[in-house]
Every structure is written in C-alpha cells, then in structure tokens.
Amino acid sequence: MTEGILKLRELTEKLTVKDKELLESEQMLRTMIENIPGSVNIWMTDMELNMKCLTGAKEDYKEFSLKKKTIFDFLDKEKDFVLIQSHEDAIKGISSKFEHNLDGTDYLFSIKPLEDKFGNIVGSIGTQFNISKYVSIKNKLNEIINLLKKCEEFNNLNCEDSEKIKQIIYSE
C-alpha cells in the first residue's frame, strides 16, 4: 500500500509540473492575444462551426458568452456567403485568403483548418485584418490612374519620366 501511495504522489507531482507548464503556456498565449494590434481579430470553431474562441480588436467575448453560438450567429448568410463557405472548406482541409467587406469595413481574411497535435482537423481558425485604409488608398490611386489615362497632355508628354510613369500606369 505504501508503494501505491508513493507512486500516486509521484504521478501527482509530474501532473502538477505539466499543469504548471500548461498554465504558463496559456498565460503567454493570452498575453500575446491581448497585445494584438487594434485592427486584428482571431477566432476558432469546432467541426460543427460552433465558436470556441473570439478575440481581438472588435470583439472581446468570454468563453461563456460563446456557448451555443456558431459562425452563423455572427454572419449574414447571403452577404457573407464567402465567409461561411470558407469555414466549411476549412473543416474539409482547404485554406483560403481573401478580401471581404463586413458591416461596411474592408478586411483581409485568412481561414484555415485547425489541427490537433496529431494533424487531425478539429475545426477552423480565422483571422481578419482591417484593410480599410489600404483599400481607400488603392481606390484613390486607381482613380488618379484613370484620370491620367484620359489626360491628353499627359499622353503627349515626351520626357523620360513620363515614359516611366506611362509604363507603370498601363501595366495593370
């Protein structure tokens, strides 16, 4: 019996060390997530697309508030079909990366399969990065390019720089 108690004590000590390492890793992960820049959101789902984690700039949900919530609770089935489809693809092993406007804000989404330590797919993991400023600048530059293409004086310029500019503009 004494031998059994010693064995149990030894196992408990090993488990306590593993628990401590796990808690430290979890705390480091939480600290990293809390310090993500204000334009990024991260979430995870299980195989049925139930939300398991959602954190970042826009949302700060606690686990208990995600119980019984799926991605469908956060998305419009028609407007956000590409997001829903990409989650369904992720649980089949297909990754995707795309731009999408969600509630008037432009985001770059990356949605991938979430795997356990054995490589089995257990859900999906997604990130969204607010790219509204980038999209706005890109649209303004495209508008300038289109105006320059229409400008007769610009098209008739004969200096070295105008040729370089023309090559850039027309190389869409």
CNS distance restraints for C-alpha pairs under 8 A (distance, minus, plus):
assign (resid   1 and name CA) (resid   5 and name CA) 6.37 0.50 0.50
assign (resid   2 and name CA) (resid   6 and name CA) 6.22 0.50 0.50
assign (resid   3 and name CA) (resid   7 and name CA) 6.16 0.50 0.50
assign (resid   4 and name CA) (resid   8 and name CA) 6.11 0.50 0.50
assign (resid   5 and name CA) (resid   9 and name CA) 6.08 0.50 0.50
assign (resid   6 and name CA) (resid  10 and name CA) 6.12 0.50 0.50
assign (resid   7 and name CA) (resid  11 and name CA) 6.20 0.50 0.50
assign (resid   8 and name CA) (resid  12 and name CA) 6.08 0.50 0.50
assign (resid   9 and name CA) (resid  13 and name CA) 6.20 0.50 0.50
assign (resid  10 and name CA) (resid  14 and name CA) 6.33 0.50 0.50
assign (resid  11 and name CA) (resid  15 and name CA) 6.08 0.50 0.50
assign (resid  12 and name CA) (resid  16 and name CA) 5.98 0.50 0.50
assign (resid  13 and name CA) (resid  17 and name CA) 6.30 0.50 0.50
assign (resid  14 and name CA) (resid  18 and name CA) 6.32 0.50 0.50
assign (resid  15 and name CA) (resid  19 and name CA) 5.96 0.50 0.50
assign (resid  16 and name CA) (resid  20 and name CA) 6.02 0.50 0.50
assign (resid  17 and name CA) (resid  21 and name CA) 6.23 0.50 0.50
assign (resid  18 and name CA) (resid  22 and name CA) 6.07 0.50 0.50
assign (resid  19 and name CA) (resid  23 and name CA) 6.07 0.50 0.50
assign (resid  20 and name CA) (resid  24 and name CA) 6.15 0.50 0.50
assign (resid  21 and name CA) (resid  25 and name CA) 6.15 0.50 0.50
assign (resid  22 and name CA) (resid  26 and name CA) 6.07 0.50 0.50
assign (resid  23 and name CA) (resid  27 and name CA) 6.07 0.50 0.50
assign (resid  24 and name CA) (resid  28 and name CA) 6.19 0.50 0.50
assign (resid  25 and name CA) (resid  29 and name CA) 6.18 0.50 0.50
assign (resid  26 and name CA) (resid  30 and name CA) 6.14 0.50 0.50
assign (resid  27 and name CA) (resid  31 and name CA) 6.11 0.50 0.50
assign (resid  28 and name CA) (resid  32 and name CA) 6.22 0.50 0.50
assign (resid  29 and name CA) (resid  33 and name CA) 6.17 0.50 0.50
assign (resid  30 and name CA) (resid  34 and name CA) 6.04 0.50 0.50
assign (resid  31 and name CA) (resid  35 and name CA) 6.32 0.50 0.50
assign (resid  32 and name CA) (resid  36 and name CA) 6.52 0.50 0.50
assign (resid  33 and name CA) (resid  55 and name CA) 7.39 0.50 0.50
assign (resid  33 and name CA) (resid  56 and name CA) 7.06 0.50 0.50
assign (resid  34 and name CA) (resid  56 and name CA) 7.15 0.50 0.50
assign (resid  36 and name CA) (resid  40 and name CA) 6.67 0.50 0.50
assign (resid  36 and name CA) (resid  56 and name CA) 6.73 0.50 0.50
assign (resid  36 and name CA) (resid  57 and name CA) 7.85 0.50 0.50
assign (resid  37 and name CA) (resid  57 and name CA) 7.27 0.50 0.50
assign (resid  38 and name CA) (resid  56 and name CA) 7.07 0.50 0.50
assign (resid  38 and name CA) (resid  57 and name CA) 4.64 0.50 0.50
assign (resid  38 and name CA) (resid  58 and name CA) 7.96 0.50 0.50
assign (resid  39 and name CA) (resid  56 and name CA) 7.76 0.50 0.50
assign (resid  39 and name CA) (resid  57 and name CA) 5.56 0.50 0.50
assign (resid  39 and name CA) (resid  58 and name CA) 7.87 0.50 0.50
assign (resid  39 and name CA) (resid 129 and name CA) 5.64 0.50 0.50
assign (resid  39 and name CA) (resid 130 and name CA) 5.09 0.50 0.50
assign (resid  40 and name CA) (resid  56 and name CA) 5.69 0.50 0.50
assign (resid  40 and name CA) (resid  57 and name CA) 5.57 0.50 0.50
assign (resid  40 and name CA) (resid  58 and name CA) 7.89 0.50 0.50
assign (resid  40 and name CA) (resid 127 and name CA) 6.95 0.50 0.50
assign (resid  40 and name CA) (resid 128 and name CA) 5.63 0.50 0.50
assign (resid  40 and name CA) (resid 129 and name CA) 4.59 0.50 0.50
assign (resid  40 and name CA) (resid 130 and name CA) 6.47 0.50 0.50
assign (resid  41 and name CA) (resid  54 and name CA) 7.36 0.50 0.50
assign (resid  41 and name CA) (resid  55 and name CA) 5.77 0.50 0.50
assign (resid  41 and name CA) (resid  56 and name CA) 4.13 0.50 0.50
assign (resid  41 and name CA) (resid  57 and name CA) 5.67 0.50 0.50
assign (resid  41 and name CA) (resid  58 and name CA) 6.68 0.50 0.50
assign (resid  41 and name CA) (resid  59 and name CA) 7.36 0.50 0.50
assign (resid  41 and name CA) (resid 127 and name CA) 5.55 0.50 0.50
assign (resid  41 and name CA) (resid 128 and name CA) 5.24 0.50 0.50
assign (resid  41 and name CA) (resid 129 and name CA) 6.70 0.50 0.50
assign (resid  42 and name CA) (resid  53 and name CA) 7.81 0.50 0.50
assign (resid  42 and name CA) (resid  54 and name CA) 5.82 0.50 0.50
assign (resid  42 and name CA) (resid  55 and name CA) 5.45 0.50 0.50
assign (resid  42 and name CA) (resid  56 and name CA) 6.01 0.50 0.50
assign (resid  42 and name CA) (resid 125 and name CA) 7.44 0.50 0.50
assign (resid  42 and name CA) (resid 126 and name CA) 5.70 0.50 0.50
assign (resid  42 and name CA) (resid 127 and name CA) 4.51 0.50 0.50
assign (resid  42 and name CA) (resid 128 and name CA) 6.66 0.50 0.50
assign (resid  43 and name CA) (resid  51 and name CA) 7.45 0.50 0.50
assign (resid  43 and name CA) (resid  52 and name CA) 7.37 0.50 0.50
assign (resid  43 and name CA) (resid  53 and name CA) 5.08 0.50 0.50
assign (resid  43 and name CA) (resid  54 and name CA) 4.20 0.50 0.50
assign (resid  43 and name CA) (resid  55 and name CA) 6.33 0.50 0.50
assign (resid  43 and name CA) (resid 125 and name CA) 5.78 0.50 0.50
assign (resid  43 and name CA) (resid 126 and name CA) 5.37 0.50 0.50
assign (resid  43 and name CA) (resid 127 and name CA) 6.61 0.50 0.50
assign (resid  44 and name CA) (resid  51 and name CA) 6.10 0.50 0.50
assign (resid  44 and name CA) (resid  52 and name CA) 5.41 0.50 0.50
assign (resid  44 and name CA) (resid  53 and name CA) 5.11 0.50 0.50
assign (resid  44 and name CA) (resid  54 and name CA) 6.70 0.50 0.50
assign (resid  44 and name CA) (resid 114 and name CA) 7.64 0.50 0.50
assign (resid  44 and name CA) (resid 123 and name CA) 7.09 0.50 0.50
assign (resid  44 and name CA) (resid 124 and name CA) 5.59 0.50 0.50
assign (resid  44 and name CA) (resid 125 and name CA) 4.39 0.50 0.50
assign (resid  44 and name CA) (resid 126 and name CA) 6.37 0.50 0.50
assign (resid  45 and name CA) (resid  49 and name CA) 4.94 0.50 0.50
assign (resid  45 and name CA) (resid  50 and name CA) 5.18 0.50 0.50
assign (resid  45 and name CA) (resid  51 and name CA) 4.53 0.50 0.50
assign (resid  45 and name CA) (resid  52 and name CA) 5.12 0.50 0.50
assign (resid  45 and name CA) (resid  53 and name CA) 7.10 0.50 0.50
assign (resid  45 and name CA) (resid  70 and name CA) 7.83 0.50 0.50
assign (resid  45 and name CA) (resid  71 and name CA) 7.91 0.50 0.50
assign (resid  45 and name CA) (resid 123 and name CA) 5.18 0.50 0.50
assign (resid  45 and name CA) (resid 124 and name CA) 5.18 0.50 0.50
assign (resid  45 and name CA) (resid 125 and name CA) 6.51 0.50 0.50
assign (resid  46 and name CA) (resid  50 and name CA) 5.49 0.50 0.50
assign (resid  46 and name CA) (resid  51 and name CA) 6.84 0.50 0.50
assign (resid  46 and name CA) (resid  52 and name CA) 6.76 0.50 0.50
assign (resid  46 and name CA) (resid 122 and name CA) 5.83 0.50 0.50
assign (resid  46 and name CA) (resid 123 and name CA) 3.96 0.50 0.50
assign (resid  46 and name CA) (resid 124 and name CA) 6.51 0.50 0.50
assign (resid  47 and name CA) (resid  91 and name CA) 6.15 0.50 0.50
assign (resid  47 and name CA) (resid 121 and name CA) 7.96 0.50 0.50
assign (resid  47 and name CA) (resid 122 and name CA) 5.70 0.50 0.50
assign (resid  47 and name CA) (resid 123 and name CA) 4.39 0.50 0.50
assign (resid  47 and name CA) (resid 124 and name CA) 7.35 0.50 0.50
assign (resid  48 and name CA) (resid 123 and name CA) 7.60 0.50 0.50
assign (resid  49 and name CA) (resid  70 and name CA) 5.56 0.50 0.50
assign (resid  49 and name CA) (resid  71 and name CA) 6.15 0.50 0.50
assign (resid  49 and name CA) (resid  87 and name CA) 7.47 0.50 0.50
assign (resid  49 and name CA) (resid  88 and name CA) 7.95 0.50 0.50
assign (resid  49 and name CA) (resid 123 and name CA) 6.98 0.50 0.50
assign (resid  49 and name CA) (resid 124 and name CA) 7.59 0.50 0.50
assign (resid  50 and name CA) (resid  68 and name CA) 6.81 0.50 0.50
assign (resid  50 and name CA) (resid  69 and name CA) 5.75 0.50 0.50
assign (resid  50 and name CA) (resid  70 and name CA) 4.09 0.50 0.50
assign (resid  50 and name CA) (resid  71 and name CA) 6.56 0.50 0.50
assign (resid  51 and name CA) (resid  66 and name CA) 6.02 0.50 0.50
assign (resid  51 and name CA) (resid  67 and name CA) 7.41 0.50 0.50
assign (resid  51 and name CA) (resid  68 and name CA) 7.77 0.50 0.50
assign (resid  51 and name CA) (resid  69 and name CA) 5.75 0.50 0.50
assign (resid  51 and name CA) (resid  70 and name CA) 5.13 0.50 0.50
assign (resid  51 and name CA) (resid  71 and name CA) 6.37 0.50 0.50
assign (resid  52 and name CA) (resid  63 and name CA) 7.00 0.50 0.50
assign (resid  52 and name CA) (resid  66 and name CA) 6.71 0.50 0.50
assign (resid  52 and name CA) (resid  67 and name CA) 7.82 0.50 0.50
assign (resid  53 and name CA) (resid  61 and name CA) 7.75 0.50 0.50
assign (resid  53 and name CA) (resid  62 and name CA) 7.93 0.50 0.50
assign (resid  53 and name CA) (resid  63 and name CA) 6.61 0.50 0.50
assign (resid  53 and name CA) (resid  66 and name CA) 7.47 0.50 0.50
assign (resid  54 and name CA) (resid  59 and name CA) 6.75 0.50 0.50
assign (resid  54 and name CA) (resid  60 and name CA) 6.82 0.50 0.50
assign (resid  54 and name CA) (resid  61 and name CA) 6.03 0.50 0.50
assign (resid  54 and name CA) (resid  62 and name CA) 7.94 0.50 0.50
assign (resid  55 and name CA) (resid  59 and name CA) 5.54 0.50 0.50
assign (resid  55 and name CA) (resid  60 and name CA) 5.09 0.50 0.50
assign (resid  55 and name CA) (resid  61 and name CA) 6.44 0.50 0.50
assign (resid  56 and name CA) (resid  60 and name CA) 6.38 0.50 0.50
assign (resid  61 and name CA) (resid  65 and name CA) 6.24 0.50 0.50
assign (resid  61 and name CA) (resid  66 and name CA) 6.95 0.50 0.50
assign (resid  62 and name CA) (resid  66 and name CA) 6.88 0.50 0.50
assign (resid  63 and name CA) (resid  67 and name CA) 6.83 0.50 0.50
assign (resid  69 and name CA) (resid  73 and name CA) 6.12 0.50 0.50
assign (resid  70 and name CA) (resid  74 and name CA) 7.43 0.50 0.50
assign (resid  71 and name CA) (resid  75 and name CA) 6.33 0.50 0.50
assign (resid  71 and name CA) (resid  84 and name CA) 7.47 0.50 0.50
assign (resid  72 and name CA) (resid  76 and name CA) 7.09 0.50 0.50
assign (resid  72 and name CA) (resid  77 and name CA) 7.06 0.50 0.50
assign (resid  72 and name CA) (resid  84 and name CA) 7.61 0.50 0.50
assign (resid  75 and name CA) (resid  80 and name CA) 5.98 0.50 0.50
assign (resid  75 and name CA) (resid  84 and name CA) 7.75 0.50 0.50
assign (resid  76 and name CA) (resid  80 and name CA) 5.29 0.50 0.50
assign (resid  76 and name CA) (resid  81 and name CA) 7.40 0.50 0.50
assign (resid  77 and name CA) (resid  81 and name CA) 5.43 0.50 0.50
assign (resid  77 and name CA) (resid  84 and name CA) 7.33 0.50 0.50
assign (resid  80 and name CA) (resid  84 and name CA) 6.55 0.50 0.50
assign (resid  80 and name CA) (resid 102 and name CA) 7.45 0.50 0.50
assign (resid  81 and name CA) (resid  85 and name CA) 5.99 0.50 0.50
assign (resid  82 and name CA) (resid  86 and name CA) 6.04 0.50 0.50
assign (resid  83 and name CA) (resid  87 and name CA) 6.40 0.50 0.50
assign (resid  84 and name CA) (resid  88 and name CA) 6.37 0.50 0.50
assign (resid  85 and name CA) (resid  89 and name CA) 6.07 0.50 0.50
assign (resid  86 and name CA) (resid  90 and name CA) 6.03 0.50 0.50
assign (resid  86 and name CA) (resid  94 and name CA) 7.94 0.50 0.50
assign (resid  86 and name CA) (resid  95 and name CA) 7.50 0.50 0.50
assign (resid  86 and name CA) (resid  96 and name CA) 6.39 0.50 0.50
assign (resid  86 and name CA) (resid 111 and name CA) 6.54 0.50 0.50
assign (resid  87 and name CA) (resid  91 and name CA) 6.53 0.50 0.50
assign (resid  87 and name CA) (resid 111 and name CA) 6.63 0.50 0.50
assign (resid  87 and name CA) (resid 112 and name CA) 7.70 0.50 0.50
assign (resid  87 and name CA) (resid 124 and name CA) 6.36 0.50 0.50
assign (resid  88 and name CA) (resid  92 and name CA) 6.74 0.50 0.50
assign (resid  89 and name CA) (resid  93 and name CA) 6.43 0.50 0.50
assign (resid  89 and name CA) (resid  94 and name CA) 5.12 0.50 0.50
assign (resid  89 and name CA) (resid  95 and name CA) 7.11 0.50 0.50
assign (resid  90 and name CA) (resid  94 and name CA) 4.71 0.50 0.50
assign (resid  90 and name CA) (resid  95 and name CA) 5.57 0.50 0.50
assign (resid  90 and name CA) (resid  96 and name CA) 7.75 0.50 0.50
assign (resid  90 and name CA) (resid 111 and name CA) 6.64 0.50 0.50
assign (resid  90 and name CA) (resid 112 and name CA) 5.11 0.50 0.50
assign (resid  90 and name CA) (resid 113 and name CA) 4.49 0.50 0.50
assign (resid  90 and name CA) (resid 114 and name CA) 7.81 0.50 0.50
assign (resid  90 and name CA) (resid 123 and name CA) 7.45 0.50 0.50
assign (resid  90 and name CA) (resid 124 and name CA) 5.67 0.50 0.50
assign (resid  91 and name CA) (resid 113 and name CA) 5.55 0.50 0.50
assign (resid  91 and name CA) (resid 114 and name CA) 7.66 0.50 0.50
assign (resid  91 and name CA) (resid 121 and name CA) 6.52 0.50 0.50
assign (resid  91 and name CA) (resid 122 and name CA) 7.35 0.50 0.50
assign (resid  91 and name CA) (resid 123 and name CA) 5.48 0.50 0.50
assign (resid  91 and name CA) (resid 124 and name CA) 5.91 0.50 0.50
assign (resid  92 and name CA) (resid 113 and name CA) 7.49 0.50 0.50
assign (resid  92 and name CA) (resid 121 and name CA) 7.91 0.50 0.50
assign (resid  93 and name CA) (resid 112 and name CA) 7.50 0.50 0.50
assign (resid  93 and name CA) (resid 113 and name CA) 5.48 0.50 0.50
assign (resid  93 and name CA) (resid 121 and name CA) 7.15 0.50 0.50
assign (resid  94 and name CA) (resid 112 and name CA) 6.68 0.50 0.50
assign (resid  94 and name CA) (resid 113 and name CA) 6.75 0.50 0.50
assign (resid  95 and name CA) (resid 110 and name CA) 7.58 0.50 0.50
assign (resid  95 and name CA) (resid 111 and name CA) 5.81 0.50 0.50
assign (resid  95 and name CA) (resid 112 and name CA) 4.36 0.50 0.50
assign (resid  95 and name CA) (resid 113 and name CA) 6.48 0.50 0.50
assign (resid  96 and name CA) (resid 109 and name CA) 7.92 0.50 0.50
assign (resid  96 and name CA) (resid 110 and name CA) 5.79 0.50 0.50
assign (resid  96 and name CA) (resid 111 and name CA) 5.41 0.50 0.50
assign (resid  96 and name CA) (resid 112 and name CA) 6.47 0.50 0.50
assign (resid  97 and name CA) (resid 108 and name CA) 7.21 0.50 0.50
assign (resid  97 and name CA) (resid 109 and name CA) 5.50 0.50 0.50
assign (resid  97 and name CA) (resid 110 and name CA) 4.37 0.50 0.50
assign (resid  97 and name CA) (resid 111 and name CA) 6.47 0.50 0.50
assign (resid  98 and name CA) (resid 108 and name CA) 5.72 0.50 0.50
assign (resid  98 and name CA) (resid 109 and name CA) 5.37 0.50 0.50
assign (resid  98 and name CA) (resid 110 and name CA) 6.73 0.50 0.50
assign (resid  99 and name CA) (resid 106 and name CA) 7.00 0.50 0.50
assign (resid  99 and name CA) (resid 107 and name CA) 5.61 0.50 0.50
assign (resid  99 and name CA) (resid 108 and name CA) 4.43 0.50 0.50
assign (resid  99 and name CA) (resid 109 and name CA) 6.03 0.50 0.50
assign (resid 100 and name CA) (resid 106 and name CA) 5.84 0.50 0.50
assign (resid 100 and name CA) (resid 107 and name CA) 5.52 0.50 0.50
assign (resid 100 and name CA) (resid 108 and name CA) 6.52 0.50 0.50
assign (resid 100 and name CA) (resid 109 and name CA) 7.21 0.50 0.50
assign (resid 101 and name CA) (resid 105 and name CA) 5.32 0.50 0.50
assign (resid 101 and name CA) (resid 106 and name CA) 4.32 0.50 0.50
assign (resid 101 and name CA) (resid 107 and name CA) 6.09 0.50 0.50
assign (resid 102 and name CA) (resid 106 and name CA) 6.37 0.50 0.50
assign (resid 102 and name CA) (resid 107 and name CA) 7.16 0.50 0.50
assign (resid 105 and name CA) (resid 130 and name CA) 7.22 0.50 0.50
assign (resid 105 and name CA) (resid 132 and name CA) 6.11 0.50 0.50
assign (resid 106 and name CA) (resid 130 and name CA) 6.06 0.50 0.50
assign (resid 106 and name CA) (resid 131 and name CA) 5.53 0.50 0.50
assign (resid 106 and name CA) (resid 132 and name CA) 4.77 0.50 0.50
assign (resid 106 and name CA) (resid 135 and name CA) 7.22 0.50 0.50
assign (resid 107 and name CA) (resid 128 and name CA) 5.90 0.50 0.50
assign (resid 107 and name CA) (resid 129 and name CA) 5.27 0.50 0.50
assign (resid 107 and name CA) (resid 130 and name CA) 4.51 0.50 0.50
assign (resid 107 and name CA) (resid 131 and name CA) 5.11 0.50 0.50
assign (resid 107 and name CA) (resid 132 and name CA) 6.79 0.50 0.50
assign (resid 108 and name CA) (resid 128 and name CA) 5.53 0.50 0.50
assign (resid 108 and name CA) (resid 129 and name CA) 5.15 0.50 0.50
assign (resid 108 and name CA) (resid 130 and name CA) 6.54 0.50 0.50
assign (resid 108 and name CA) (resid 131 and name CA) 6.35 0.50 0.50
assign (resid 109 and name CA) (resid 126 and name CA) 7.08 0.50 0.50
assign (resid 109 and name CA) (resid 127 and name CA) 5.70 0.50 0.50
assign (resid 109 and name CA) (resid 128 and name CA) 4.48 0.50 0.50
assign (resid 109 and name CA) (resid 129 and name CA) 6.56 0.50 0.50
assign (resid 110 and name CA) (resid 126 and name CA) 5.57 0.50 0.50
assign (resid 110 and name CA) (resid 127 and name CA) 5.31 0.50 0.50
assign (resid 110 and name CA) (resid 128 and name CA) 6.52 0.50 0.50
assign (resid 111 and name CA) (resid 124 and name CA) 6.86 0.50 0.50
assign (resid 111 and name CA) (resid 125 and name CA) 5.76 0.50 0.50
assign (resid 111 and name CA) (resid 126 and name CA) 4.23 0.50 0.50
assign (resid 111 and name CA) (resid 127 and name CA) 6.52 0.50 0.50
assign (resid 112 and name CA) (resid 124 and name CA) 5.68 0.50 0.50
assign (resid 112 and name CA) (resid 125 and name CA) 5.46 0.50 0.50
assign (resid 112 and name CA) (resid 126 and name CA) 6.34 0.50 0.50
assign (resid 113 and name CA) (resid 121 and name CA) 6.12 0.50 0.50
assign (resid 113 and name CA) (resid 122 and name CA) 7.62 0.50 0.50
assign (resid 113 and name CA) (resid 123 and name CA) 6.06 0.50 0.50
assign (resid 113 and name CA) (resid 124 and name CA) 4.52 0.50 0.50
assign (resid 113 and name CA) (resid 125 and name CA) 6.19 0.50 0.50
assign (resid 114 and name CA) (resid 121 and name CA) 5.61 0.50 0.50
assign (resid 114 and name CA) (resid 122 and name CA) 5.69 0.50 0.50
assign (resid 114 and name CA) (resid 123 and name CA) 4.90 0.50 0.50
assign (resid 114 and name CA) (resid 124 and name CA) 4.51 0.50 0.50
assign (resid 114 and name CA) (resid 125 and name CA) 5.42 0.50 0.50
assign (resid 115 and name CA) (resid 119 and name CA) 5.21 0.50 0.50
assign (resid 115 and name CA) (resid 120 and name CA) 5.19 0.50 0.50
assign (resid 115 and name CA) (resid 121 and name CA) 4.36 0.50 0.50
assign (resid 115 and name CA) (resid 122 and name CA) 5.46 0.50 0.50
assign (resid 115 and name CA) (resid 123 and name CA) 7.06 0.50 0.50
assign (resid 116 and name CA) (resid 120 and name CA) 5.50 0.50 0.50
assign (resid 116 and name CA) (resid 121 and name CA) 6.54 0.50 0.50
assign (resid 116 and name CA) (resid 122 and name CA) 6.41 0.50 0.50
assign (resid 131 and name CA) (resid 135 and name CA) 6.16 0.50 0.50
assign (resid 132 and name CA) (resid 136 and name CA) 6.08 0.50 0.50
assign (resid 133 and name CA) (resid 137 and name CA) 6.18 0.50 0.50
assign (resid 134 and name CA) (resid 138 and name CA) 6.05 0.50 0.50
assign (resid 135 and name CA) (resid 139 and name CA) 6.06 0.50 0.50
assign (resid 136 and name CA) (resid 140 and name CA) 6.26 0.50 0.50
assign (resid 137 and name CA) (resid 141 and name CA) 6.15 0.50 0.50
assign (resid 138 and name CA) (resid 142 and name CA) 6.17 0.50 0.50
assign (resid 139 and name CA) (resid 143 and name CA) 6.18 0.50 0.50
assign (resid 140 and name CA) (resid 144 and name CA) 6.26 0.50 0.50
assign (resid 141 and name CA) (resid 145 and name CA) 6.12 0.50 0.50
assign (resid 142 and name CA) (resid 146 and name CA) 6.16 0.50 0.50
assign (resid 143 and name CA) (resid 147 and name CA) 6.24 0.50 0.50
assign (resid 144 and name CA) (resid 148 and name CA) 6.12 0.50 0.50
assign (resid 145 and name CA) (resid 149 and name CA) 6.18 0.50 0.50
assign (resid 145 and name CA) (resid 169 and name CA) 6.16 0.50 0.50
assign (resid 146 and name CA) (resid 150 and name CA) 6.49 0.50 0.50
assign (resid 147 and name CA) (resid 151 and name CA) 6.29 0.50 0.50
assign (resid 148 and name CA) (resid 154 and name CA) 6.57 0.50 0.50
assign (resid 148 and name CA) (resid 155 and name CA) 8.00 0.50 0.50
assign (resid 149 and name CA) (resid 154 and name CA) 7.67 0.50 0.50
assign (resid 149 and name CA) (resid 155 and name CA) 7.16 0.50 0.50
assign (resid 149 and name CA) (resid 169 and name CA) 7.79 0.50 0.50
assign (resid 151 and name CA) (resid 155 and name CA) 6.44 0.50 0.50
assign (resid 152 and name CA) (resid 156 and name CA) 6.25 0.50 0.50
assign (resid 153 and name CA) (resid 157 and name CA) 6.39 0.50 0.50
assign (resid 154 and name CA) (resid 162 and name CA) 7.57 0.50 0.50
assign (resid 155 and name CA) (resid 166 and name CA) 7.91 0.50 0.50
assign (resid 157 and name CA) (resid 162 and name CA) 6.17 0.50 0.50
assign (resid 158 and name CA) (resid 162 and name CA) 6.65 0.50 0.50
assign (resid 158 and name CA) (resid 163 and name CA) 7.43 0.50 0.50
assign (resid 159 and name CA) (resid 163 and name CA) 6.82 0.50 0.50
assign (resid 160 and name CA) (resid 164 and name CA) 6.68 0.50 0.50
assign (resid 161 and name CA) (resid 165 and name CA) 6.10 0.50 0.50
assign (resid 162 and name CA) (resid 166 and name CA) 5.94 0.50 0.50
assign (resid 163 and name CA) (resid 167 and name CA) 6.17 0.50 0.50
assign (resid 164 and name CA) (resid 168 and name CA) 6.34 0.50 0.50
assign (resid 165 and name CA) (resid 169 and name CA) 6.12 0.50 0.50
assign (resid 166 and name CA) (resid 170 and name CA) 5.93 0.50 0.50
assign (resid 167 and name CA) (resid 171 and name CA) 5.85 0.50 0.50
assign (resid 168 and name CA) (resid 172 and name CA) 7.69 0.50 0.50
